[in-house]
Amino acid sequence: MKYLAFDIEAANGYMLGSVCSVGVVIADERFNVLSRENIWINPRTRYNLNGTRPNVGIDLHLDRRLLESSPDFREVYPRLKALLSDKSYTVVGHAVDSDVRMLNKACERYRLPGIDFEFICTQLLYRLYKGESAVKGLGKIADEIGLEFCQHNSEEDAYASMMTLKYLVEQSGMSVEELMEKYRVRRGSNVNMQLTRPVSLEGQVSKKHVTQQAIERIKEYVGGVRRTGSDYKNKAFCLSRSLELSGGEALFAVLDKIAQNGGRYTAKLFKGNYYVTDGQRSEADVMREKRVGELVEQGLMKVISVEDVLEGKL
């Protein structure tokens, strides 16, 4: 399996389809570079030689005479399609979503079919390998791995992307596929000009799994509580995610009070009469409480506190 790293620059930052260069670097399975080039493209639009937008300070290393004597996107499209859709290559890019968007916009501009292919994002893999929350640009990564390159030149950026992947493989002692599996990374794809971003499913899956486990434990616990009263008969209680996941004394005190008095716990908002909160708001709570607000406005739910439940103030 060979690797193909690519990078795209647009001459006019206000027009994503103004592609002016596509850097392509091809390497073998050991990341020995087999070829590298910058495919220059006449953008057929106004542009600023000092940057994609006036005074932004980004040097795209453009040469007006070179660009204006280069073929336009329509002419280079067949070659780009052949390269990117070649199944013998694993396609690689850095923050590759933006490159694919530019590619799609250029295809739309020239009324050409989209280019269907899958790709790996080295920016995402580097962040996961380093265990960091924020992504990094190629310049910062190059400093960290000791790589010298000329940033914002498409060919050089593609080369830096390739070397980033090489670094990850060598430092981890794992293959690219093993890295992808370890961090549960889903490849990105572009099909009929519909972009699916490359993401790690690890956090999404683990959070969902943890929540489901907490809910199952709560149901099991409530099922074992002996009913001693009927104050909460025919009343269903939803709990905030922070309360459900807390595992603390307040959680079990609330569950005891609800179950002992004939109430029912439910994880489904639309089945609840009361929404119990401990005053803490997780990210999941923020999203859920939008729906809670709608149910409250419709008179279908009431928001109460842990103390309200324990004191019987419904």
Secondary structure as UniProt FT lines:
FT   STRAND          2..10
FT   TURN            13..14
FT   TURN            16..17
FT   STRAND          19..27
FT   TURN            29..30
FT   STRAND          33..40
FT   TURN            49..50
FT   TURN            54..55
FT   HELIX           64..68
FT   HELIX           73..84
FT   TURN            87..88
FT   STRAND          89..93
FT   HELIX           96..109
FT   TURN            110..111
FT   STRAND          117..121
FT   HELIX           122..130
FT   HELIX           138..145
FT   TURN            151..152
FT   HELIX           154..172
FT   HELIX           176..182
FT   TURN            183..184
FT   STRAND          185..186
FT   STRAND          188..191
FT   TURN            192..193
FT   STRAND          194..196
FT   STRAND          199..200
FT   HELIX           202..223
FT   TURN            231..234
FT   STRAND          236..239
FT   HELIX           241..246
FT   HELIX           249..260
FT   TURN            261..262
FT   STRAND          264..265
FT   HELIX           269..271
FT   STRAND          274..277
FT   HELIX           283..297
FT   TURN            298..299
FT   STRAND          302..305
FT   HELIX           306..311
//
